[in-house]
Amino acid sequence: MKIKLSIIILNWNGKKMTEECLKSLIPQINNNFEIIVVDNASTDGSVKYLKQKFSKIKIIESRENAGYAGGNNLGVKNAKGEYILILNNDIIVDKNFLQEIWKNKDKADILGVKNYYYDKKNILWSVGSKVNKFTMKASLLGNKEEDYGQYDKNFSPSQVTGSAMLINKKVINKIGFLDKNYFAYYEETEWQTRAKNAGFRTSWIPSAKLWHKVGFSTGGGRTPLSAYYLVRNRGYFIKKWSKWKIIAYPCWLFEVFARIGYGLLKNKKYAKMSWKGMIDFFKGKKGKLV
């Protein structure tokens, strides 16, 4: 049986979370679908645990923690499907999720889904994202709104969020993989910018729903690690894609110092890592923070 859809799930020290995600997916799998779990060099016994729990999925072990970009790239390289579905492990999906995904797969070249907060069942986390062309800041659409169907018709996001992306493999064949230099944050934004410039279309599937435990791998929200990658990688995104650098860089610097100010009041490590993200951008440091 030819594999038509490859589902790629990245795991890093999250065996229980990945288990919950897989349990929501596996009842929806048929012979044309495959699940690939890429383990990003976990140290919590994830590989052994998941192999014992799920004998029919493919598990790929990365020799290092290659981040969101590198880990998903490894999964894509081993995928047999004509379509790729990249999923976070910190989600559970609706009972009709894969049916809706497959039914709408030809709606665009890159497709997103409806994301809710895990612990707030009808509060949206994201229906997509947008990039401000002047500041180059990516922001979520629909965030913290109650869902009453306001985005279900006559709406299409300019970008989708990396928690769930359905991709026609022809896009990857033409523009290549996620940029592993980003490691975490802005990597899917940069990749979709490349795709858009290559003429590919983006939309979403509002009938495909999931619930997201936001920011598990970095601690989410205003953590020092997320601050570091958000600051540094937005700098690289501006450098590569901004047509208005005279505006984008000052706005970026203003936000860096706003983060530092917040950190000095609330969390000095947050301030330190925001500063380090800026300095490492100027030094040209890329990839995983070491």
C-alpha angles and dihedrals in degrees: 000000000000115000110235102171127038115194113202121197122182119214129191116168090324105110096145092046092048089048091056091048093050093048089058092048107039098069087060097052123110133182092274093059130073131192119214120188113196111201111208097212095290119193097198098080092261097147096053092042095050093044090055093047100041116031096171100057125087115242120197118193117214116208090221141021097268096176128231094310100044095041095050091044088057090052093049091051089057097041121112099191130108086223128044123210112194112197134180114235091226094076142081119208133221117261091252096041100115093040090056092043093053095042091055100035095118096051090098140340094259120030134187132194140220111281122200129183109264094231097037104058100196100029114103121233093182145341090185138304142258136209120222104230092213101044097024089222115149116218136179122253119223093010114170093357122134109244114239096151096274092139099038097093134040093005131113124168120229088225136013127226121257095236088085126007125168108203131187102227091229087075092059091044090057106037102024133227136323112288105258091198088078093056093182133011127021092027094108090042092054092045093051090048088057090048093050091050088052090056101257121145128235129201139136144241109233092186090062106083136184139171117229131208091209121228102354097154096051099028091258131242118030101358125142093243095050090047091054096052095040092053097042098042096046086057090056091045090054092047093053104036113018118113089184103051091150086066101029099056096050090047090049092050091048090054092047091056091043088056090048091050091050090048094051088055099041113015124006092200089058089054091047093050093047089054091046091051090056094045093047090052090055089047091051095240113162140174125029120005107246 
